[in-house]
Amino acid sequence: MKRITPGLFLALLLAANPIPAEQHATSMPPNFAIQPVEQDAEWAVEWWRPRHEEKLEQAREQDIDLLMLGDSITQGWEGPGAEVWKRYYEDRNAFNLGFGGDRTEHVLWRLQHGAVDGMNPRLVVLMIGTNNTGHRMDPAAYTAEGVAMIVGELRERLPDSRILLLAIFPRSVSPFNDMRERNAEINALISRLDDGDMIHYLDVNDIFLEADGTLRAELMPDLLHPNAAGYAEWAEAVEPVISRLME
């Protein structure tokens, strides 16, 4: 598979979602989602770089067959999801590269600064993008382009690893919330990255929703992050696909 470049993916996005003629005269703002950078949020700077360095050291000391990559929702496997992680993933040589607050550009920086060097996992489970929505309300195409760049980096650096790209989880109570709708737009775009071979897209978001589309607060009390019960539902929902892709 050829590397997914920002230009190629953006061309595909624009072909399917053309910019209205009246907008052509207006210059588009820069897409920060594809510009690799360290996390610089005031609340994160003290721990973010040390966590990156610690993960580099840990990765050198263990075999890794299953890699989880993402933001605080993925990092939460070390918190409220820890018991579920032990039950489903500990015996699979799993490794967690979730960093709270990360957007696509932060994951790109980590990948370009050694995050997966020396690894050869059977499967990478990736979910990223909700903070691009929540922090900046990035256009869906911008975040999707950032996700595509991450997938491209993974394919280049881990050519023998399959990728399970998860739909960004729903957030906020109402299905008509602006951020919920933006994440759904991103998901519709990144689903096209599924090539049926090394990249597989999976949407399990229904497990977090009531029949009317409202968020199940008993699984996401803060309307964004799963609790222990939410992680259990998540693990159960993806287990058949993870098992198949790791064979």
C-alpha positions as CSV (number, residue, x, y, z in Angstrom):
1,M,0.0,0.0,0.0
2,K,1.2,3.5,-0.8
3,R,1.7,5.9,2.0
4,I,-1.4,8.1,2.6
5,T,-0.2,11.6,2.1
6,P,-2.1,14.7,3.3
7,G,-2.4,16.0,-0.3
8,L,-3.8,12.7,-1.6
9,F,-6.3,12.4,1.2
10,L,-7.4,16.1,1.0
11,A,-7.9,15.7,-2.7
12,L,-10.2,12.7,-2.0
13,L,-12.1,14.7,0.6
14,L,-12.5,17.7,-1.7
15,A,-13.7,15.5,-4.5
16,A,-16.4,14.0,-2.3
17,N,-17.1,17.3,-0.5
18,P,-16.4,20.2,-2.9
19,I,-16.0,23.6,-1.4
20,P,-18.9,25.9,-2.5
21,A,-17.9,28.4,-5.2
22,E,-18.5,31.4,-2.9
23,Q,-16.0,30.1,-0.4
24,H,-13.1,29.8,-2.9
25,A,-12.3,33.5,-2.6
26,T,-11.8,33.1,1.1
27,S,-8.4,31.6,2.1
28,M,-8.8,28.5,4.3
29,P,-7.2,28.7,7.8
30,P,-4.1,26.5,8.4
31,N,-4.7,22.9,9.4
32,F,-2.9,22.5,12.7
33,A,-4.2,18.9,12.9
34,I,-1.4,17.9,10.5
35,Q,1.5,19.9,12.0
36,P,3.4,17.7,14.4
37,V,3.9,19.4,17.8
38,E,4.5,18.6,21.4
39,Q,1.6,18.9,23.8
40,D,1.8,22.4,25.3
41,A,-1.4,22.6,27.4
42,E,-0.5,24.2,30.8
43,W,-2.0,21.3,32.7
44,A,-0.1,18.6,30.7
45,V,3.4,20.0,30.1
46,E,4.8,18.6,33.4
47,W,3.9,15.0,32.7
48,W,3.5,14.7,28.9
49,R,7.1,14.6,27.8
50,P,8.2,12.5,30.8
51,R,5.4,10.0,29.9
52,H,6.7,9.9,26.3
53,E,10.2,9.2,27.5
54,E,9.0,6.6,30.0
55,K,7.0,4.8,27.3
56,L,10.0,4.7,25.0
57,E,12.0,3.0,27.8
58,Q,9.2,0.5,28.6
59,A,8.8,-0.4,25.0
60,R,12.4,-1.4,24.7
61,E,11.9,-3.8,27.6
62,Q,8.9,-5.9,26.5
63,D,7.4,-7.7,23.6
64,I,4.4,-5.9,22.1
65,D,1.8,-7.7,20.1
66,L,-1.1,-5.3,20.6
67,L,-0.7,-1.5,20.6
68,M,-3.3,0.9,21.8
69,L,-2.8,4.5,20.5
70,G,-4.8,7.6,21.2
71,D,-5.8,10.2,23.8
72,S,-7.1,10.2,27.3
73,I,-9.8,7.7,26.4
74,T,-7.1,5.2,25.5
75,Q,-4.9,6.3,28.5
76,G,-7.9,5.4,30.6
77,W,-7.1,1.7,30.2
78,E,-4.5,2.5,32.9
79,G,-7.2,4.1,35.1
80,P,-10.9,3.1,35.2
81,G,-10.3,0.5,32.5
82,A,-7.4,-1.2,34.3
83,E,-9.2,-4.3,35.5
84,V,-10.8,-4.8,32.0
85,W,-7.3,-4.4,30.4
86,K,-6.0,-7.2,32.6
87,R,-8.8,-9.5,31.7
88,Y,-8.7,-8.9,27.9
89,Y,-5.2,-7.6,27.0
90,E,-2.6,-8.3,29.6
91,D,-1.9,-11.8,28.3
92,R,-1.6,-10.4,24.7
93,N,1.5,-8.4,25.3
94,A,-0.5,-5.2,25.1
95,F,1.0,-1.7,25.3
96,N,-0.8,1.6,26.0
97,L,0.2,4.8,24.2
98,G,-2.8,6.9,25.2
99,F,-2.0,10.5,26.2
100,G,-4.6,12.7,27.8
101,G,-5.4,15.8,25.8
102,D,-3.7,14.7,22.6
103,R,-5.0,15.8,19.3
104,T,-3.9,14.4,16.0
105,E,-0.8,16.7,15.8
106,H,0.5,15.4,19.1
107,V,0.2,11.8,18.1
108,L,2.1,12.7,14.9
109,W,4.9,14.2,17.0
110,R,5.1,11.1,19.1
111,L,5.3,8.8,16.1
112,Q,8.0,11.0,14.6
113,H,10.0,11.0,17.8
114,G,10.4,7.3,18.4
115,A,7.0,6.2,19.9
116,V,6.8,3.0,17.9
117,D,10.5,2.5,16.9
118,G,11.6,-1.1,17.3
119,M,8.0,-2.4,17.6
120,N,6.4,-5.0,15.5
121,P,2.9,-5.5,16.9
122,R,0.4,-7.7,15.2
123,L,-2.3,-5.0,15.7
124,V,-2.5,-1.3,16.4
125,V,-5.8,0.0,17.7
126,L,-6.2,3.7,17.0
127,M,-8.7,6.2,18.1
128,I,-8.0,9.9,18.0
129,G,-9.7,13.2,17.1
130,T,-12.2,14.1,19.7
131,N,-9.9,16.7,21.2
132,N,-9.5,18.3,17.8
133,T,-13.2,18.9,18.0
134,G,-13.4,19.8,21.7
135,H,-10.5,22.2,21.8
136,R,-10.7,23.9,18.5
137,M,-13.8,22.6,16.7
138,D,-11.6,21.8,13.7
139,P,-13.4,21.3,10.4
140,A,-14.1,17.6,10.0
141,A,-11.9,17.4,6.9
142,Y,-8.9,18.8,8.9
143,T,-9.2,16.2,11.6
144,A,-9.7,13.4,9.1
145,E,-6.6,14.5,7.3
146,G,-4.7,14.4,10.6
147,V,-6.0,10.9,11.2
148,A,-5.0,9.9,7.7
149,M,-1.5,11.1,8.3
150,I,-1.3,9.1,11.5
151,V,-2.4,6.0,9.6
152,G,0.2,6.8,7.0
153,E,3.0,7.1,9.6
154,L,1.9,3.8,11.1
155,R,1.9,2.0,7.8
156,E,5.4,3.3,7.1
157,R,6.9,2.6,10.5
158,L,5.0,-0.7,11.2
159,P,4.5,-2.2,7.7
160,D,3.6,-5.6,9.0
161,S,1.1,-4.4,11.6
162,R,-2.6,-4.3,10.9
163,I,-4.5,-1.2,12.0
164,L,-7.9,-1.2,13.7
165,L,-9.2,2.4,13.3
166,L,-12.0,3.0,15.7
167,A,-14.7,5.6,15.2
168,I,-14.4,8.5,17.5
169,F,-16.7,7.9,20.4
170,P,-19.9,10.0,20.8
171,R,-19.8,12.8,23.3
172,S,-22.4,15.1,25.0
173,V,-25.9,14.0,25.9
174,S,-27.8,15.1,22.8
175,P,-27.3,13.6,19.4
176,F,-27.8,17.1,18.0
177,N,-24.9,18.6,20.0
178,D,-22.4,20.4,17.7
179,M,-19.4,18.4,18.9
180,R,-21.3,15.1,18.6
181,E,-22.2,16.0,15.1
182,R,-18.7,17.1,14.2
183,N,-17.3,13.8,15.4
184,A,-19.8,11.9,13.3
185,E,-18.7,13.9,10.3
186,I,-15.1,12.9,11.0
187,N,-16.1,9.3,11.3
188,A,-17.8,9.3,8.0
189,L,-14.6,10.6,6.4
190,I,-12.1,8.3,8.1
191,S,-14.2,5.2,7.4
192,R,-12.9,5.5,3.9
193,L,-9.4,4.7,5.0
194,D,-10.5,1.0,5.4
195,D,-8.7,-0.9,2.7
196,G,-10.0,-4.4,3.7
197,D,-6.4,-5.6,4.2
198,M,-4.1,-3.8,6.6
199,I,-6.5,-1.0,7.7
200,H,-9.9,-1.8,9.2
201,Y,-12.4,0.7,10.4
202,L,-14.9,-0.2,13.2
203,D,-17.7,1.8,14.7
204,V,-19.0,0.5,18.1
205,N,-20.5,3.8,19.2
206,D,-24.0,2.4,19.6
207,I,-23.0,0.7,22.8
208,F,-22.7,4.1,24.4
209,L,-26.1,5.3,23.2
210,E,-29.8,4.9,24.1
211,A,-32.3,4.1,21.5
212,D,-33.0,7.8,21.0
213,G,-29.4,8.6,20.5
214,T,-28.8,10.2,23.9
215,L,-25.5,9.3,25.6
216,R,-25.7,6.5,28.3
217,A,-24.5,8.5,31.3
218,E,-24.0,5.3,33.3
219,L,-21.2,4.4,30.9
220,M,-19.8,8.0,30.4
221,P,-20.6,10.0,33.5
222,D,-18.7,13.1,32.3
223,L,-20.3,12.7,28.8
224,L,-16.8,12.0,27.2
225,H,-14.8,9.3,29.0
226,P,-15.9,5.8,29.8
227,N,-16.0,4.6,33.3
228,A,-15.2,1.0,34.3
229,A,-18.5,-0.3,33.0
230,G,-17.9,1.7,29.8
231,Y,-14.5,0.1,29.3
232,A,-16.0,-3.3,29.8
233,E,-18.7,-2.7,27.1
234,W,-16.0,-1.3,24.8
235,A,-13.7,-4.4,25.2
236,E,-16.6,-6.8,24.7
237,A,-17.7,-5.0,21.5
238,V,-14.3,-5.0,19.8
239,E,-13.1,-8.4,21.0
240,P,-14.3,-10.4,18.0
241,V,-12.5,-8.0,15.6
242,I,-9.4,-7.8,17.7
243,S,-9.2,-11.6,17.9
244,R,-9.6,-12.0,14.2
245,L,-7.1,-9.4,13.2
246,M,-4.5,-10.7,15.7
247,E,-4.6,-14.2,14.3
